[in-house]
């Protein structure tokens, strides 16, 4: 049984959480305001993963490609 790759989703969440942590003292944001940005980046990661899974027909390579795509997008 193969396990679902987790790293594309972790790399997608990192920029949102880093920005929130960096600006937490400067502006009044509640943790509930993170839900929409996190949902959007997780949907982006899922879309990239599924698209690459269809193109490459390999879960491991699709996960690596999705992670690299997200790194280029957010980098």
C-alpha positions as CSV (number, residue, x, y, z in Angstrom):
1,X,0.0,0.0,0.0
2,X,1.5,3.3,-1.0
3,X,1.1,6.4,1.1
4,X,-0.1,9.7,-0.1
5,X,2.7,12.3,-0.4
6,X,2.5,15.0,2.2
7,X,5.4,17.3,1.2
8,X,3.6,19.3,-1.5
9,X,1.0,20.4,1.0
10,X,3.5,21.3,3.6
11,X,5.5,23.4,1.2
12,X,2.3,25.1,0.1
13,X,1.3,26.0,3.7
14,X,4.8,27.3,4.7
15,X,4.6,30.8,3.0
16,X,1.2,31.6,4.4
17,X,2.2,30.5,7.9
18,X,5.6,32.4,7.7
19,X,3.8,35.6,6.7
20,X,1.3,35.2,9.4
21,X,4.0,34.6,12.0
22,X,6.0,37.6,10.8
23,X,3.1,40.0,10.9
24,X,1.3,38.6,13.9
25,X,2.5,41.4,16.3
26,X,2.0,44.3,13.8
27,X,-1.6,43.7,12.8
28,X,-4.5,42.2,14.6
29,X,-5.2,39.0,12.8
30,X,-7.0,36.1,14.3
31,X,-6.2,32.5,13.5
32,X,-9.5,32.2,11.8
33,X,-8.3,34.6,9.1
34,X,-5.8,32.0,8.0
35,X,-8.5,29.6,6.8
36,X,-9.1,31.1,3.4
37,X,-5.4,31.6,2.4
38,X,-4.6,28.1,3.6
39,X,-7.5,26.6,1.8
40,X,-6.4,28.4,-1.4
41,X,-2.8,27.2,-1.3
42,X,-3.9,23.7,-0.4
43,X,-6.3,23.7,-3.4
44,X,-3.4,24.9,-5.6
45,X,-1.2,22.1,-4.3
46,X,-3.9,19.5,-4.9
47,X,-4.5,20.8,-8.4
48,X,-0.8,20.7,-9.2
49,X,-0.4,17.2,-7.7
50,X,-3.4,15.8,-9.6
51,X,-2.4,17.4,-12.9
52,X,1.1,16.1,-12.7
53,X,-0.3,12.7,-11.6
54,X,-2.3,12.6,-14.8
55,X,0.6,13.6,-16.9
56,X,3.4,11.5,-15.3
57,X,1.3,8.5,-14.1
58,X,3.6,8.2,-11.1
59,X,2.7,9.5,-7.7
60,X,6.2,10.0,-6.4
61,X,7.3,12.0,-9.5
62,X,4.1,13.9,-9.5
63,X,4.6,14.9,-5.8
64,X,8.2,15.9,-6.5
65,X,7.1,18.0,-9.5
66,X,4.3,19.6,-7.5
67,X,6.7,20.5,-4.8
68,X,9.2,22.0,-7.2
69,X,6.3,23.9,-8.9
70,X,5.2,25.4,-5.6
71,X,8.7,26.3,-4.7
72,X,9.1,28.2,-8.0
73,X,5.7,29.8,-7.6
74,X,6.3,31.0,-4.0
75,X,10.1,31.5,-4.3
